[in-house]
Structures are given as structure tokens and as C-alpha cells.
Amino acid sequence: MHIAILTFDGFNELDSLIALGVLNRVKKPGWRVSIASPGARVRSMNGVLLEAQASLREANAADAVIIGSGAQTREVVANAALMSQLQFDSARQLLGAQCSGALVLAKLGLLDGLPACTDLITKPWVEEAGIEVLNQPFVAKGNIATAGGCLASPYLAAWVIARLEGIEAARSAVHYVAPVGEKDDYVARAMRNITPFLEGPSACRPLQP
């Protein structure tokens, strides 16, 4: 099971790295979480340099993709050559977008007819793309989810885990990262945000091959 976190230059560290940490709480053979970038290295909005762990081609083939946010997302969606390399399919992949990542999904035509969550700075750009933006941290329909606000990143990661491994696995991952003394409340809030958007009694739905 491969989950790719799409991360571009100017990325927001909280959006990509919190998701990376939460998703890696699943300790299971074959479970792989990668920072996927257009090049070998990617630099954050605050100058942090990361080595990419996967290519865009590998992200296209991943079981789940989270599109991270960043200061250069409008430049990303304006880059036709780059956007043409993103070949995602919600019939066979879980697709999530964090904050301005929703703009990438919108420009790829993957949010047509769906509302989205995003950050307040990105909101007018997503609305310009014809997408209704909700005043809430998380929304999902089928295999597509969006989250708004950096600290909504654990919700998006928990949704991916719940869909692929079940609700208890998601609850355990969130519990691990939650603040001491607030764990029960934190987990309850996180699950309250994602469970209305999970399908089926086990919250696991096989993806199409």
C-alpha cells in the first residue's frame, strides 16, 4: 500500500510532514508513505530542504495521494507541463488535498460538482475555479477528500488510514500524536470530523485495481 504526499517547492511543512508522521503510525508490512516531488529535492516555504522519496510517476500509481499545500501553488497550477504529469484517478485511488492542494484538484477537474475545504488565503482562488468552499475543516465524498487549515492535516491522514485500514487504526494513529492529557478529547474531535464521510460499517472500501 503506497501513500504519496505530493510536495512542491514552497511547501508548507505542517501540511506535508504532519500527514507523513500520522500516516507512518501504521506499522504494517507493505505500508509505504512517501514525499513525492517533481525533482530530487524540494524546498519548503521556510527554507527546509527535503529529499524526495518518490517521483510523480510513482504518485500516479499510488493507492492514495495527498496533495500538499504551499506558497507556490498558483505557480504549480499555471505550469501546464507540470500539471500534465499529474494523472490521478479517483476510481482507483484515494485523493486528498490539504489547503491549497484543493486548487490543484480543482484545476485537474477532479472536484467538479463537489464542495471543498481549503485555507482562507486559497479560498477565493478555489471559488474562482467554480468550486464551493465550505466553512469547516474537512469534507469527503467517495474517494476524494479536502481539508482546510494546517492543523486539519491529521484529519486528512486519519481519513486515509480509516479508508485503507479501518477506523480503529485511524483512531490509534491520532491517539499517538495527540497531546498528553488531551488525547481522548483530541481523538473524539478528529473522529467526529471524519466519520460522517466514511462509507460502510468497517470504513474500509477496496479500491479498484
C-alpha positions as CSV (number, residue, x, y, z in Angstrom):
1,M,0.0,0.0,0.0
2,H,1.6,3.2,-1.1
3,I,0.5,6.7,0.0
4,A,2.2,9.6,-1.8
5,I,2.2,13.1,-0.3
6,L,2.6,15.4,-3.3
7,T,5.0,18.1,-2.2
8,F,6.1,21.1,-4.4
9,D,8.7,23.9,-3.9
10,G,7.4,26.4,-1.4
11,F,5.5,23.6,0.5
12,N,4.1,24.2,4.0
13,E,6.0,21.9,6.4
14,L,2.9,21.4,8.6
15,D,0.8,20.2,5.7
16,S,3.2,17.6,4.3
17,L,5.1,16.5,7.4
18,I,2.3,16.1,9.9
19,A,0.5,13.9,7.4
20,L,3.7,11.9,6.9
21,G,4.1,11.4,10.6
22,V,0.5,10.4,11.3
23,L,0.3,8.0,8.3
24,N,3.5,6.3,9.4
25,R,1.9,5.3,12.6
26,V,0.6,2.3,10.7
27,K,3.2,-0.3,11.2
28,K,2.3,-3.0,8.6
29,P,4.4,-4.8,6.0
30,G,4.0,-3.2,2.6
31,W,2.7,0.1,4.1
32,R,4.7,2.9,2.5
33,V,4.4,6.7,2.8
34,S,6.4,8.9,0.5
35,I,7.1,12.5,-0.1
36,A,6.6,12.7,-3.9
37,S,8.0,15.7,-5.8
38,P,8.8,16.8,-9.4
39,G,12.5,16.8,-8.7
40,A,15.1,15.1,-6.4
41,R,14.8,17.8,-3.8
42,V,12.1,20.2,-2.7
43,R,12.4,23.3,-0.6
44,S,9.8,24.5,1.9
45,M,8.3,28.0,2.3
46,N,10.7,28.4,5.3
47,G,13.8,27.0,3.6
48,V,13.7,23.4,4.7
49,L,15.3,21.2,2.0
50,L,13.9,17.6,1.7
51,E,15.0,14.7,-0.4
52,A,12.0,13.4,-2.5
53,Q,11.2,9.7,-1.7
54,A,9.1,9.2,-4.8
55,S,8.6,10.6,-8.3
56,L,5.4,12.0,-9.8
57,R,5.1,8.8,-11.9
58,E,5.1,6.8,-8.7
59,A,2.5,9.1,-7.2
60,N,0.3,8.5,-10.2
61,A,0.4,4.8,-9.4
62,A,-0.1,5.1,-5.7
63,D,-3.1,3.7,-3.8
64,A,-3.6,7.1,-2.2
65,V,-2.3,10.6,-2.9
66,I,-2.4,13.7,-0.6
67,I,-1.7,16.9,-2.4
68,G,0.1,19.2,0.0
69,S,-0.2,23.0,0.2
70,G,2.4,25.7,-0.2
71,A,3.2,29.3,-1.1
72,Q,3.7,28.5,-4.8
73,T,0.5,26.5,-5.6
74,R,-0.8,29.1,-8.1
75,E,2.5,28.8,-9.9
76,V,2.1,25.0,-9.9
77,V,-1.4,25.1,-11.4
78,A,-0.2,27.6,-14.0
79,N,2.6,25.2,-15.2
80,A,0.9,23.2,-17.9
81,A,3.9,20.9,-18.3
82,L,3.9,20.0,-14.6
83,M,0.1,19.6,-14.4
84,S,0.1,17.3,-17.4
85,Q,2.3,14.9,-15.4
86,L,-0.4,14.5,-12.7
87,Q,-2.6,11.6,-13.8
88,F,-4.8,10.7,-10.9
89,D,-8.0,8.6,-11.0
90,S,-10.5,8.7,-8.1
91,A,-11.9,5.3,-9.2
92,R,-8.7,3.5,-8.2
93,Q,-7.1,6.0,-5.8
94,L,-7.9,7.9,-2.6
95,L,-7.3,11.5,-3.4
96,G,-6.9,14.1,-0.6
97,A,-5.9,17.7,-0.8
98,Q,-4.6,19.9,2.1
99,C,-5.3,23.6,2.0
100,S,-4.2,25.0,-1.4
101,G,-3.9,21.4,-2.7
102,A,-7.6,21.8,-3.3
103,L,-6.7,24.2,-6.1
104,V,-4.7,21.5,-7.8
105,L,-7.6,19.1,-7.6
106,A,-9.9,21.8,-8.9
107,K,-7.7,22.6,-11.9
108,L,-7.3,18.9,-12.7
109,G,-11.1,18.7,-12.9
110,L,-11.4,16.3,-10.0
111,L,-13.6,18.5,-7.8
112,D,-16.3,19.1,-10.4
113,G,-19.7,19.0,-8.6
114,L,-18.0,18.6,-5.2
115,P,-17.6,21.2,-2.4
116,A,-14.2,21.6,-0.9
117,C,-12.4,22.7,2.2
118,T,-9.3,24.9,2.0
119,D,-7.4,27.6,3.8
120,L,-8.7,31.2,3.9
121,I,-6.0,32.6,1.6
122,T,-6.7,30.0,-1.1
123,K,-10.5,30.2,-0.7
124,P,-11.1,32.9,-3.4
125,W,-8.9,31.1,-5.9
126,V,-10.8,27.8,-5.4
127,E,-14.1,29.6,-5.7
128,E,-12.8,31.3,-8.9
129,A,-12.3,27.8,-10.2
130,G,-16.0,27.2,-9.7
131,I,-15.8,25.2,-6.5
132,E,-18.0,25.8,-3.4
133,V,-15.8,26.2,-0.4
134,L,-17.2,25.1,3.0
135,N,-16.5,26.8,6.3
136,Q,-15.3,23.6,8.0
137,P,-12.0,21.7,8.4
138,F,-12.8,18.5,6.4
139,V,-15.1,17.1,3.8
140,A,-15.1,14.0,1.7
141,K,-17.2,12.2,-0.9
142,G,-16.4,8.8,-2.2
143,N,-12.6,8.7,-2.8
144,I,-12.0,12.4,-2.7
145,A,-11.3,14.5,0.5
146,T,-10.2,18.0,1.2
147,A,-9.0,19.7,4.4
148,G,-8.7,23.3,5.3
149,G,-6.2,24.8,7.8
150,C,-2.7,23.4,8.6
151,L,-3.8,21.6,11.7
152,A,-6.6,19.8,9.8
153,S,-3.8,17.7,8.3
154,P,-4.2,14.9,10.9
155,Y,-7.9,14.7,9.9
156,L,-6.9,14.1,6.3
157,A,-4.3,11.5,7.3
158,A,-6.8,9.8,9.6
159,W,-9.4,9.6,6.8
160,V,-6.8,7.9,4.6
161,I,-6.0,5.4,7.3
162,A,-9.7,4.7,8.1
163,R,-10.4,4.1,4.4
164,L,-7.4,1.8,3.9
165,E,-7.0,0.1,7.3
166,G,-10.2,0.8,9.3
167,I,-11.5,3.2,12.0
168,E,-9.6,1.7,14.9
169,A,-6.3,2.1,13.0
170,A,-7.1,5.7,12.4
171,R,-8.1,6.3,16.0
172,S,-4.8,4.7,17.2
173,A,-2.7,6.9,14.9
174,V,-4.4,10.1,16.0
175,H,-4.2,9.0,19.7
176,Y,-0.4,8.6,19.4
177,V,0.2,12.1,18.1
178,A,-2.4,13.8,20.3
179,P,-1.3,16.0,23.2
180,V,-0.9,14.2,26.6
181,G,-3.8,15.0,28.9
182,E,-6.0,15.8,25.9
183,K,-5.8,12.5,24.0
184,D,-9.4,11.4,24.4
185,D,-10.8,14.8,23.5
186,Y,-8.5,15.2,20.6
187,V,-9.3,11.8,19.2
188,A,-13.0,12.3,19.7
189,R,-12.8,15.6,17.8
190,A,-10.8,14.2,14.9
191,M,-13.2,11.2,14.5
192,R,-16.2,13.5,14.8
193,N,-14.8,15.4,11.7
194,I,-14.1,12.3,9.5
195,T,-16.6,9.6,10.4
196,P,-19.7,11.3,8.7
197,F,-17.7,10.9,5.5
198,L,-16.7,7.3,5.8
199,E,-18.6,4.6,3.9
200,G,-19.5,1.2,5.1
201,P,-19.5,-0.3,8.6
202,S,-15.8,-1.1,8.6
203,A,-14.8,2.2,6.9
204,C,-12.7,0.1,4.5
205,R,-13.6,0.1,0.9
206,P,-11.4,-1.7,-1.6
207,L,-10.1,0.4,-4.4
208,Q,-10.5,-0.7,-8.0
209,P,-7.3,-2.2,-9.4
